[in-house]
Amino acid sequence: MNTVFTIGIFLCFFLQFLLLTKKKAPTSDRILAVWMFVIGLHLFSYYLYYLGFWEKYPHMSGIHHPFPLLHGPFLYLYVLFSMKSDQRFHWKNYLHFGPAALFYIYMIPFFFFYSAEEKLMVNHGELDDYTAFIIFSLFAFFASGIGYAIASYRLLGWYEDLRNQNFAYKESIDLSWLKYFIWGIGMIFLISGIVVMLEWGLGVHFGFNTDLVLYVPLVGFILFLGYSGIRHRNVFADGTSQIQQIVEPKPSGEYLRSGLKAELAQQYHGKLIALMNTKKPYLEPKLSLGNLADELGITANHLSQIINQYEDKNFFDFVNTYRVEEFKQRVADPDNSNYSILAIALDSGFNSKSSFNQVFKKITGKTPTQYVSDA
């Protein structure tokens, strides 16, 4: 077990160093770096408790107690700033750390006014001054971890809509790996909460230190998050962001107040279809809503409205429908018989094999291989 903690602590501080030395690191990387540092401190302080240092040095006890309240906010803010074009950290973002700060304020008497003997008595349950607070803390820890995991997952769902509304490709802006991490964090807090409730509430004895249910899996997720986070480039702002117009998903009812009259919208829709059929902008693998809006001479918001209203699709599906049709035409051309399916797909505007297979199956109900065989 000593090896597990040593590896986890080392990884935290090493990954923090790599993130802070990353060139043109966006706010999301800085948040992840601070989070790695906090996790490292958390593991280190608990490791000292695990080794029995609290018994030798009682004044060290309780230092890491509010730390579990920090992981949920860091997770949420990392996901949030991985998607935001505005990379400024506002004062409202600090409010997420308010509960942890309140916990430390409440523990000031314990830190500064309790003697070493009194702290030992609290740790052993012989002095019940903080018993109610500890029970409340446990519920707060698990509620915070699970709650922020749910909020972060919902935020990723919003991001999926945002991406599909603005981009006709998924490669290099995919945060699907983060879904697994969010699920993992949520499950760790959920399982830890169940174990603690069974142990404390029902008196179930598991025969091992149940704290390790939280700390051991955390070490594995440190490696996964650190590796993925270092490789990840911020979606909308990496220090040299080229994306100028980002349209947020809107309910269809909001288009009634957009200011774009029906006649003008129909005209632009006709121009859009003509542009797609003549210039074929969808052949550009990294086509964005902003790029296409510039071609038409309208705002990205109005173009998004036109596509959603007249095509009943988001931008991603709209563009890739044209790419699928382009692929069908090219694969039916005898001149292309010597080319592979992937080569024709890439020439049709797709950016990767995986994206092509997913989109083609979604639109046609068949895999590309099945379609070509049946043709």
C-alpha positions in Angstrom: 0.0 0.0 0.0 2.9 2.3 0.7 3.9 1.9 -3.0 0.5 2.9 -4.2 0.5 6.1 -2.2 4.1 6.9 -3.1 3.3 6.5 -6.9 0.1 8.6 -6.6 1.8 11.5 -4.7 4.7 11.5 -7.2 2.4 11.5 -10.2 0.4 14.4 -8.9 3.3 16.7 -8.5 5.0 15.5 -11.7 1.9 16.0 -13.7 1.4 19.4 -12.1 5.0 20.4 -13.3 4.3 19.2 -16.8 1.0 21.1 -17.0 2.5 24.3 -15.7 5.4 24.1 -18.2 3.1 23.5 -21.2 3.4 26.2 -23.8 0.5 28.6 -24.1 -1.4 26.7 -21.4 -5.1 27.7 -21.3 -7.0 28.2 -18.0 -8.2 24.6 -18.1 -4.6 23.4 -17.9 -3.8 25.7 -15.0 -7.0 24.5 -13.2 -5.9 20.9 -13.8 -2.4 21.7 -12.5 -3.7 23.2 -9.3 -6.1 20.2 -8.9 -3.2 17.8 -9.3 -1.4 19.8 -6.5 -4.4 19.6 -4.2 -4.8 15.9 -4.9 -1.1 15.4 -4.1 -1.5 17.3 -0.8 -4.6 15.3 0.0 -2.9 11.9 -0.7 0.2 13.0 1.2 -1.7 14.2 4.3 -3.8 11.1 4.4 -0.7 8.9 3.9 0.8 10.5 7.0 -2.4 9.6 8.9 -2.2 6.1 7.4 1.3 5.7 8.8 0.2 6.8 12.2 1.8 10.3 12.3 -1.3 11.8 13.8 -0.7 9.8 16.9 2.9 11.1 17.2 2.1 14.6 16.1 -1.6 15.4 16.9 -1.4 18.9 15.7 -1.2 17.6 12.1 -4.7 16.0 12.4 -7.6 17.4 10.5 -5.5 19.3 8.0 -6.9 17.4 5.0 -10.4 17.0 6.3 -12.1 19.5 4.0 -10.1 18.4 0.9 -12.8 16.1 -0.5 -15.0 19.2 -1.0 -12.4 20.6 -3.4 -12.4 17.7 -6.0 -15.9 18.3 -7.3 -15.4 22.0 -8.0 -12.1 21.4 -9.7 -13.7 18.7 -11.9 -16.5 21.0 -12.9 -14.3 24.0 -13.5 -11.9 22.0 -15.6 -14.7 20.7 -17.8 -16.2 24.2 -18.0 -13.0 26.0 -19.0 -12.1 23.2 -21.5 -15.1 24.4 -23.5 -15.2 28.2 -22.9 -13.9 30.7 -25.4 -13.7 33.2 -22.5 -10.7 32.0 -20.5 -10.9 34.6 -17.8 -11.4 33.3 -14.3 -14.2 35.3 -12.7 -14.9 35.9 -9.0 -18.0 33.8 -9.2 -15.9 30.7 -10.0 -14.3 31.0 -6.6 -17.7 30.5 -4.9 -17.4 26.8 -5.7 -14.7 26.5 -3.1 -16.9 28.3 -0.5 -18.0 25.1 1.4 -14.4 24.0 1.9 -13.4 27.4 3.2 -16.4 27.4 5.6 -15.2 24.0 6.9 -11.8 25.3 7.6 -13.3 28.4 9.3 -15.4 26.1 11.5 -12.3 24.0 12.4 -10.2 27.0 13.5 -10.9 26.3 17.2 -9.7 22.7 16.7 -6.6 23.8 14.8 -5.4 26.6 17.1 -7.1 26.2 20.6 -7.2 22.5 21.2 -4.2 20.9 23.0 -2.5 17.8 21.6 -4.2 15.7 24.2 -7.6 17.1 23.3 -7.0 16.5 19.6 -6.1 12.9 20.3 -9.3 12.5 22.3 -11.3 13.9 19.3 -9.6 11.5 16.9 -10.3 8.5 19.2 -14.0 9.5 19.7 -13.4 10.2 23.4 -14.4 13.8 23.0 -17.5 14.4 21.0 -17.1 18.2 20.2 -16.8 17.5 16.5 -18.8 14.3 16.2 -21.9 15.9 14.6 -19.6 17.9 12.3 -17.7 14.8 11.1 -21.0 13.0 10.3 -22.3 16.1 8.5 -18.9 16.3 6.7 -19.2 12.8 5.3 -22.6 13.5 3.8 -21.3 16.8 2.4 -18.3 15.1 0.8 -20.4 12.5 -1.0 -23.1 14.9 -2.0 -20.5 17.3 -3.4 -18.6 14.6 -5.3 -21.7 13.0 -6.8 -23.5 16.4 -7.4 -20.5 17.9 -9.2 -20.0 14.7 -11.3 -23.7 15.0 -12.4 -23.3 18.7 -13.2 -20.1 18.1 -15.1 -21.7 15.3 -17.1 -24.6 17.6 -18.0 -22.1 20.2 -19.0 -20.6 17.7 -21.4 -24.0 17.1 -22.9 -24.3 20.8 -23.5 -20.9 20.8 -25.1 -22.0 18.0 -27.5 -24.8 20.2 -28.7 -22.5 23.2 -28.9 -19.9 21.2 -31.0 -22.6 19.9 -33.3 -24.0 23.4 -33.8 -20.6 24.8 -34.8 -18.4 22.2 -36.3 -18.7 19.5 -39.0 -16.0 17.3 -37.5 -15.2 15.8 -34.1 -11.5 15.0 -34.2 -9.3 17.1 -31.9 -12.3 18.6 -30.1 -13.5 15.4 -28.6 -13.9 15.2 -24.8 -15.5 11.8 -24.7 -12.6 10.5 -22.6 -13.7 13.0 -19.9 -17.1 11.2 -19.7 -15.4 8.1 -18.4 -13.4 10.1 -15.9 -16.6 11.8 -14.6 -18.3 8.5 -14.3 -15.3 7.1 -12.4 -15.2 10.0 -10.0 -19.0 9.8 -9.4 -18.8 6.0 -8.8 -15.9 6.4 -6.4 -17.8 8.9 -4.3 -21.0 6.8 -4.5 -19.4 3.5 -3.5 -17.4 5.2 -0.7 -20.6 6.8 0.5 -22.4 3.4 0.6 -19.5 1.8 2.4 -19.3 4.5 5.0 -23.1 4.4 5.6 -23.0 0.6 6.0 -20.1 0.9 8.4 -21.2 3.9 10.4 -24.9 3.6 10.1 -25.5 -0.2 10.2 -22.3 -1.3 12.0 -21.1 -3.5 9.2 -17.5 -4.5 9.6 -15.6 -5.0 6.3 -12.3 -6.2 7.8 -10.2 -3.5 6.0 -9.6 0.2 6.1 -12.6 1.5 4.2 -10.9 4.8 3.5 -8.9 3.0 0.9 -12.0 2.6 -1.2 -11.7 6.3 -2.0 -7.9 6.7 -2.1 -6.6 3.7 -4.0 -8.9 4.1 -7.1 -8.0 7.8 -7.0 -4.4 7.0 -7.8 -5.4 5.3 -11.0 -7.6 8.2 -12.1 -4.7 10.6 -11.4 -2.7 8.8 -14.1 -5.6 8.7 -16.5 -6.7 12.4 -16.0 -3.1 13.7 -16.1 -2.2 11.9 -19.3 -5.5 12.8 -21.1 -5.4 16.4 -19.8 -1.8 17.0 -21.0 -2.7 15.7 -24.5 -5.9 17.6 -24.7 -6.0 21.0 -26.5 -8.6 23.4 -25.3 -11.6 23.4 -27.7 -12.1 27.1 -28.2 -9.0 28.8 -26.8 -5.5 27.3 -26.8 -3.7 30.6 -26.9 -4.0 30.9 -30.7 -7.8 30.4 -31.1 -8.9 30.9 -34.7 -12.6 30.4 -34.0 -14.3 33.8 -34.0 -18.0 32.9 -34.0 -19.5 30.4 -31.5 -23.2 29.8 -31.5 -24.8 28.3 -28.5 -27.7 25.9 -28.9 -31.2 27.5 -28.6 -34.7 26.3 -28.2 -36.7 26.6 -31.4 -39.0 29.1 -29.8 -36.2 31.6 -29.4 -35.8 32.0 -33.2 -39.1 33.9 -33.2 -37.2 36.8 -31.5 -34.1 36.5 -33.6 -34.9 39.5 -35.9 -34.4 37.4 -39.0 -37.6 37.8 -41.1 -39.1 34.7 -42.8 -38.6 36.1 -46.4 -35.0 36.9 -45.8 -34.4 33.6 -44.1 -35.8 31.7 -47.1 -33.6 33.7 -49.5 -30.5 32.8 -47.4 -31.6 29.2 -47.3 -31.8 29.1 -51.1 -28.3 30.7 -51.3 -27.0 28.1 -48.8 -28.3 25.1 -50.8 -26.9 26.7 -54.0 -23.5 27.2 -52.3 -23.4 23.6 -51.0 -24.2 22.2 -54.5 -21.8 24.4 -56.5 -18.7 25.3 -54.4 -19.1 22.2 -52.2 -17.6 23.8 -49.0 -18.3 20.5 -47.2 -15.2 19.1 -48.8 -13.2 21.1 -46.3 -12.6 18.6 -43.5 -12.6 21.2 -40.7 -15.5 23.3 -41.9 -17.1 25.4 -39.1 -20.3 27.3 -38.9 -18.4 30.5 -38.8 -16.5 29.7 -42.0 -19.7 28.9 -43.9 -21.5 32.0 -42.5 -18.6 34.1 -43.8 -19.1 32.5 -47.3 -22.8 33.5 -47.3 -22.2 36.9 -45.7 -24.4 36.4 -42.7 -23.9 35.9 -39.0 -23.3 32.5 -37.6 -26.4 32.8 -35.4 -28.6 33.4 -38.4 -27.0 30.6 -40.4 -27.6 28.2 -37.4 -31.2 29.3 -37.3 -31.7 28.7 -41.0 -30.2 25.2 -40.9 -32.2 24.3 -37.8 -35.5 25.7 -39.1 -35.4 24.7 -42.8 -33.3 21.5 -42.6 -34.4 20.3 -39.2 -30.8 19.4 -38.4 -27.8 20.8 -36.5 -24.8 22.0 -38.5 -22.9 18.7 -38.0 -25.6 16.5 -39.4 -26.4 19.0 -42.2 -22.8 19.1 -43.6 -22.2 15.4 -43.1 -25.3 14.5 -45.0 -23.7 16.2 -48.0 -20.5 14.4 -47.4 -22.3 11.0 -47.4 -24.0 11.9 -50.7 -20.7 12.9 -52.1 -19.2 9.6 -51.1 -22.1 7.7 -52.7 -21.5 9.6 -56.0 -17.8 9.0 -56.0 -17.9 5.4 -55.0 -20.3 4.8 -57.9 -17.9 6.4 -60.4 -15.9 3.6 -62.2 -12.9 6.0 -62.3 -12.7 5.6 -58.6 -12.8 1.8 -58.5 -9.1 1.6 -57.7 -9.4 3.7 -54.6 -10.1 2.4 -51.2 -13.3 3.2 -49.3 -11.3 5.3 -46.8 -9.5 7.3 -49.6 -12.9 8.1 -51.2 -14.3 9.1 -47.8 -11.4 11.5 -47.1 -11.8 13.0 -50.5 -15.5 13.5 -49.7 -14.7 15.8 -46.7 -14.5 13.3 -43.8 -11.6 13.8 -41.4 -11.1 10.2 -40.1 -12.2 6.6 -40.6 -14.0 6.4 -37.3 -16.0 9.6 -37.9 -16.9 8.5 -41.4 -18.1 5.1 -40.2 -20.2 6.6 -37.4 -21.8 9.2 -39.6 -22.4 6.9 -42.6 -24.1 4.3 -40.4 -26.3 6.9 -38.7 -27.5 8.4 -42.0 -27.9 5.3 -44.2 -28.4 2.6 -41.6 -25.6 0.6 -43.2 -21.8 0.4 -42.8 -19.8 1.8 -45.7 -18.6 -1.8 -46.5 -22.2 -3.1 -46.6 -23.3 -0.2 -48.8 -20.5 -0.7 -51.3 -21.2 -4.5 -51.4 -24.9 -3.9 -52.0 -24.4 -1.3 -54.7 
